[in-house]
C-alpha cells in the first residue's frame, strides 16, 4: 500500500514514519500544500492524507483525484470547512477527519487564556520587558473564581472546558444543540444563545463552522453581552465578524479578548513577517487582546493522535470502502 501525505512538517513526518514502519505501509511526503501545481504527484498512490488547516482547496482537485482513481482524502484535523463535501461526493471521494485528537489540549489552552486575561498577564509581561516593576493599578487583575462562564457548544471540547472552569469555582452555563447528561450537575443549559451570553463574565466558543453560523458573533450579538465581559474563540474564525469584535472593544463592551482563530487566518497562520491585513493588525496591537495562530491544539499528544488517526482512516477506507470517521 502506498500513501502520499501533503503539507506535513517535521513532527508529523517522524510520527508518520514510525506508523508506516509498524504497519508496513509506504508513505511519500510532499511539504507543499495540495494544489493543481503538484496534483500529478498523486498518480500511482492508493490514498491521500492532507494536513492543510487554512487557505482554500481548488475545486479542480476533486475531479482530478477521481480521474487518478483516488477514493479518499484523510484530513489531519477535526475541521473540514475548507472542503466542498458535495463536490467530493460527486467525484466519489470519501473525506475523513480526526474528530477527537486531544480535546484536553484545546480546553486547557482556553482556560489558560482566560486566566491570562483576568490577571492582565500581557500587561505585566510587557511592563517587565520595559523595565517597569511597579505595582500600578493597570496590572491589578481579577479573580476567576465565582465568575459566570458561558460555554457555547458543549461537545467534546466544550464539555472539558465546562469541567475546568467549574473546578476553578465558576458558575457554568451552556448553550448547545445537544445537551450532555454527563455534566448536567456542573452546567446549567439555556434555551437560547442570547440567554446564555447576556449575564456571562466570560463567553467561550467551541462550535464547528457552518454556513448558518458565519459571523454569528457580530456587533449586534456583542451588544447583548454583559458590559466588561471576556470573549474567547478557540473554535473557528468565520464564526466571528472581526470588525464587529473591534467595535465591541472600542465601545467598551468587552474587557478582553482571547482568540486562537481569525476569519482570514490563511494570510497569518504558518507565515512570518509583516501581515498585510489592517483589521488583523488593529486587533493584535491591543493590550487586552491575546491572539495565537491556531495552536490551541498544538501538543505532542494531539499531533500524534491526529497523524495516526488520519493514516488509520485512510487505510480503513482503502480496505473497506468506508470509515466511521467519514464526513460526507
C-alpha positions as CSV (number, residue, x, y, z in Angstrom):
1,X,0.0,0.0,0.0
2,X,1.3,3.5,-1.0
3,X,0.1,6.7,0.7
4,X,1.0,10.3,-0.1
5,X,0.9,13.0,2.6
6,X,0.8,16.7,1.8
7,X,1.9,19.7,3.9
8,X,3.5,17.6,6.7
9,X,6.0,19.2,9.0
10,X,8.9,17.5,10.8
11,X,6.9,16.3,13.8
12,X,4.2,14.9,11.7
13,X,6.7,13.2,9.4
14,X,8.5,11.5,12.3
15,X,5.2,10.2,13.7
16,X,4.1,9.0,10.2
17,X,7.4,7.2,9.6
18,X,7.1,5.3,12.8
19,X,3.5,4.4,12.0
20,X,4.5,3.3,8.4
21,X,7.2,1.0,9.8
22,X,4.8,-0.7,12.2
23,X,2.1,-1.0,9.6
24,X,4.3,-1.9,6.6
25,X,2.9,0.9,4.5
26,X,4.9,3.2,2.2
27,X,4.4,6.9,2.7
28,X,5.7,9.7,0.4
29,X,5.8,13.2,2.0
30,X,5.1,16.4,0.0
31,X,6.0,19.5,2.0
32,X,3.8,21.9,0.0
33,X,0.0,22.4,0.1
34,X,-2.1,20.1,-2.1
35,X,-2.7,22.2,-5.3
36,X,-3.2,21.9,-9.0
37,X,0.5,22.6,-9.4
38,X,1.5,19.3,-7.6
39,X,-1.6,17.2,-8.1
40,X,0.2,14.9,-10.6
41,X,2.3,13.6,-7.6
42,X,-0.7,11.6,-6.5
43,X,-0.7,9.4,-9.6
44,X,0.0,5.8,-8.7
45,X,-0.9,6.1,-5.0
46,X,-3.6,4.3,-3.1
47,X,-4.5,7.0,-0.7
48,X,-4.0,10.7,0.2
49,X,-3.5,12.4,3.5
50,X,-3.7,16.2,3.7
51,X,-2.5,18.3,6.6
52,X,-3.8,21.7,5.4
53,X,-5.6,23.6,8.1
54,X,-6.1,27.0,6.4
55,X,-6.4,28.5,3.0
56,X,-8.6,27.1,0.2
57,X,-8.9,23.9,-1.8
58,X,-9.0,24.3,-5.5
59,X,-12.3,22.7,-6.7
60,X,-10.5,21.3,-9.8
61,X,-8.7,18.9,-7.4
62,X,-11.8,16.8,-6.8
63,X,-12.4,15.6,-10.4
64,X,-8.6,15.3,-10.9
65,X,-8.3,12.9,-8.0
66,X,-11.3,11.0,-9.2
67,X,-9.6,10.6,-12.6
68,X,-6.5,9.3,-10.9
69,X,-8.5,6.6,-9.1
70,X,-8.2,8.1,-5.6
71,X,-11.1,7.2,-3.4
72,X,-10.4,9.2,-0.3
73,X,-8.8,12.3,1.4
74,X,-7.9,11.8,5.0
75,X,-7.7,15.1,6.9
76,X,-5.1,15.6,9.7
77,X,-7.7,17.7,11.6
78,X,-11.1,17.8,13.1
79,X,-12.3,20.7,11.0
80,X,-13.3,20.2,7.4
81,X,-14.8,23.5,6.4
82,X,-12.1,24.0,3.8
83,X,-13.6,21.2,1.7
84,X,-16.6,21.1,-0.6
85,X,-18.2,17.9,0.6
86,X,-20.8,17.9,-2.1
87,X,-18.2,18.1,-4.8
88,X,-16.1,15.4,-3.1
89,X,-19.1,13.1,-3.0
90,X,-19.9,13.8,-6.7
91,X,-16.4,12.7,-7.5
92,X,-16.6,9.5,-5.4
93,X,-14.2,10.9,-2.8
94,X,-14.8,9.9,0.8
95,X,-13.4,12.5,3.2
96,X,-12.5,11.6,6.8
97,X,-11.4,13.7,9.7
98,X,-10.0,13.1,13.2
99,X,-12.9,14.3,15.3
100,X,-11.2,13.9,18.7
101,X,-7.4,14.0,18.9
102,X,-6.9,15.8,22.2
103,X,-9.8,17.9,23.4
104,X,-7.9,18.4,26.7
105,X,-5.3,20.4,24.8
106,X,-7.8,22.9,23.5
107,X,-9.8,23.0,26.7
108,X,-6.7,23.7,28.9
109,X,-5.5,26.4,26.5
110,X,-8.9,28.0,26.7
111,X,-8.7,28.3,30.5
112,X,-5.0,29.4,30.3
113,X,-6.1,32.3,28.0
114,X,-8.9,33.2,30.4
115,X,-6.6,33.3,33.3
116,X,-4.1,35.4,31.5
117,X,-6.7,38.0,30.6
118,X,-8.3,38.0,34.0
119,X,-4.9,38.6,35.7
120,X,-3.8,41.1,32.9
121,X,-0.7,39.0,32.3
122,X,0.0,40.5,28.9
123,X,0.4,44.0,30.5
124,X,2.6,42.6,33.3
125,X,4.9,40.9,30.9
126,X,5.1,44.0,28.7
127,X,5.9,46.1,31.7
128,X,8.7,43.8,32.9
129,X,10.2,43.8,29.4
130,X,10.2,47.6,29.5
131,X,11.9,47.6,33.0
132,X,8.7,48.7,34.8
133,X,8.3,46.7,38.0
134,X,5.8,48.9,39.8
135,X,2.5,47.6,41.4
136,X,0.5,50.0,39.3
137,X,-3.3,49.9,39.0
138,X,-3.0,48.9,35.4
139,X,-1.8,45.4,36.4
140,X,-4.3,44.8,39.1
141,X,-6.3,41.8,37.9
142,X,-9.4,40.0,38.8
143,X,-10.3,36.5,40.2
144,X,-11.5,33.7,38.0
145,X,-13.4,32.0,40.9
146,X,-17.1,32.9,41.1
147,X,-17.2,34.3,37.5
148,X,-20.1,33.2,35.3
149,X,-18.9,31.4,32.2
150,X,-21.0,30.7,29.2
151,X,-19.8,27.7,27.1
152,X,-21.2,27.9,23.6
153,X,-21.1,24.5,22.1
154,X,-20.9,21.7,24.7
155,X,-19.3,18.9,22.7
156,X,-16.0,17.0,23.2
157,X,-14.1,20.2,23.9
158,X,-16.8,22.3,25.5
159,X,-17.6,19.6,28.0
160,X,-14.0,19.6,29.3
161,X,-13.9,23.4,29.3
162,X,-17.0,23.4,31.4
163,X,-15.5,21.0,33.9
164,X,-12.2,23.0,34.2
165,X,-14.0,26.3,34.8
166,X,-16.3,24.6,37.3
167,X,-13.1,23.4,39.1
168,X,-12.0,27.0,39.5
169,X,-15.2,27.8,41.3
170,X,-17.0,29.3,38.3
171,X,-20.8,29.2,37.7
172,X,-21.0,27.5,34.3
173,X,-23.9,27.9,31.9
174,X,-24.1,26.4,28.4
175,X,-25.9,26.6,25.1
176,X,-25.7,23.6,22.7
177,X,-28.0,21.8,20.3
178,X,-27.3,18.6,22.2
179,X,-27.2,18.6,25.9
180,X,-24.8,16.1,27.6
181,X,-26.4,14.5,30.6
182,X,-22.9,13.6,32.0
183,X,-22.2,17.2,33.0
184,X,-25.7,18.4,34.0
185,X,-24.5,18.6,37.6
186,X,-22.0,21.3,36.8
187,X,-23.6,23.1,33.9
188,X,-26.9,24.9,33.5
189,X,-28.2,24.9,30.0
190,X,-30.2,27.7,28.5
191,X,-32.8,27.5,25.7
192,X,-31.3,30.3,23.6
193,X,-27.8,31.6,22.8
194,X,-28.9,35.1,23.8
195,X,-29.9,33.9,27.2
196,X,-26.5,32.2,27.7
197,X,-24.4,35.3,26.9
198,X,-26.4,38.1,28.5
199,X,-25.1,37.8,32.1
200,X,-21.8,35.9,31.5
201,X,-18.5,37.3,32.6
202,X,-16.7,35.0,30.1
203,X,-18.1,33.7,26.8
204,X,-16.1,30.9,25.2
205,X,-16.9,29.4,21.7
206,X,-16.5,25.7,21.0
207,X,-18.7,25.1,18.0
208,X,-17.9,24.0,14.4
209,X,-18.1,26.4,11.5
210,X,-21.1,26.3,9.2
211,X,-22.8,28.5,6.6
212,X,-25.5,29.2,9.2
213,X,-23.2,30.5,11.9
214,X,-20.9,32.6,9.7
215,X,-20.4,35.9,11.5
216,X,-22.9,34.8,14.1
217,X,-21.0,36.9,16.6
218,X,-21.3,40.4,15.1
219,X,-21.7,43.8,16.8
220,X,-25.4,43.1,17.3
221,X,-24.6,39.9,19.3
222,X,-21.8,41.6,21.2
223,X,-24.1,44.4,22.3
224,X,-26.1,41.7,24.1
225,X,-23.1,40.8,26.2
226,X,-22.7,41.9,29.8
227,X,-20.5,45.0,29.8
228,X,-16.9,44.2,30.7
229,X,-17.1,40.5,29.6
230,X,-14.2,38.5,28.3
231,X,-14.7,36.8,24.9
232,X,-12.8,33.6,23.9
233,X,-12.8,31.9,20.5
234,X,-10.8,28.6,20.2
235,X,-13.2,27.3,17.6
236,X,-13.4,28.8,14.0
237,X,-12.6,32.3,12.8
238,X,-15.6,32.5,10.5
239,X,-18.0,32.5,13.4
240,X,-16.8,35.9,14.4
241,X,-17.2,39.2,12.5
242,X,-13.8,40.7,13.4
243,X,-14.9,44.3,12.5
244,X,-17.8,43.8,14.9
245,X,-15.3,42.5,17.5
246,X,-13.2,45.6,17.2
247,X,-16.2,47.8,17.5
248,X,-17.2,45.9,20.7
249,X,-13.7,46.6,22.1
250,X,-13.9,50.3,21.1
251,X,-17.3,50.7,22.8
252,X,-16.0,49.1,26.0
253,X,-18.4,46.2,25.8
254,X,-15.6,43.7,26.1
255,X,-12.9,43.8,28.8
256,X,-10.7,41.4,27.0
257,X,-10.5,39.0,24.0
258,X,-8.6,35.8,23.5
259,X,-8.7,34.2,20.1
260,X,-6.8,31.3,18.5
261,X,-8.6,31.6,15.2
262,X,-9.1,34.5,12.8
263,X,-11.6,34.6,9.9
264,X,-8.8,35.4,7.3
265,X,-6.1,33.4,9.0
266,X,-4.8,32.0,5.7
267,X,-2.7,35.1,5.5
268,X,-1.4,34.7,9.0
269,X,-1.0,31.0,10.1
270,X,2.3,29.4,9.2
271,X,3.7,32.7,7.9
272,X,6.4,35.0,9.2
273,X,6.9,38.8,8.9
274,X,4.5,41.6,8.3
275,X,0.9,40.7,7.7
276,X,-0.9,42.8,5.1
277,X,-4.2,42.9,6.9
278,X,-5.3,46.1,8.5
279,X,-8.1,44.5,10.5
280,X,-5.9,41.8,11.9
281,X,-3.1,44.3,12.8
282,X,-5.6,46.6,14.5
283,X,-6.8,43.6,16.7
284,X,-3.4,42.2,17.8
285,X,-1.9,45.6,18.7
286,X,-4.2,45.9,21.7
287,X,-3.1,45.1,25.2
288,X,-6.4,43.5,26.1
289,X,-6.3,41.1,23.1
290,X,-4.5,37.7,23.1
291,X,-4.0,36.2,19.7
292,X,-2.4,32.8,18.9
293,X,-2.0,31.4,15.4
294,X,-4.4,28.4,15.6
295,X,-2.2,26.5,18.1
296,X,-4.6,25.7,21.0
297,X,-4.5,22.1,19.9
298,X,-0.7,22.1,19.4
299,X,0.6,19.5,21.9
300,X,2.7,16.3,21.4
301,X,-0.3,14.2,22.3
302,X,-2.6,16.0,19.8
303,X,-0.1,15.8,16.9
304,X,0.4,12.0,17.4
305,X,-3.3,11.3,17.6
306,X,-4.1,13.5,14.5
307,X,-1.4,11.9,12.3
308,X,-2.1,8.3,13.3
309,X,-5.8,8.9,13.2
310,X,-5.6,10.2,9.6
311,X,-3.4,7.4,8.5
312,X,-5.6,4.7,10.0
313,X,-8.7,6.3,8.4
314,X,-7.0,6.3,5.0
315,X,-6.2,2.6,5.3
316,X,-9.7,1.8,6.6
317,X,-11.3,3.4,3.5
318,X,-8.9,1.7,1.1
319,X,-9.6,-1.7,2.7
320,X,-13.3,-1.4,3.4
321,X,-14.7,1.4,1.2
322,X,-15.9,3.4,4.2
323,X,-14.9,4.7,7.6
324,X,-16.5,5.6,10.9
325,X,-14.8,9.0,10.6
326,X,-16.3,9.9,7.2
327,X,-17.8,13.4,7.0
328,X,-19.5,13.1,3.6
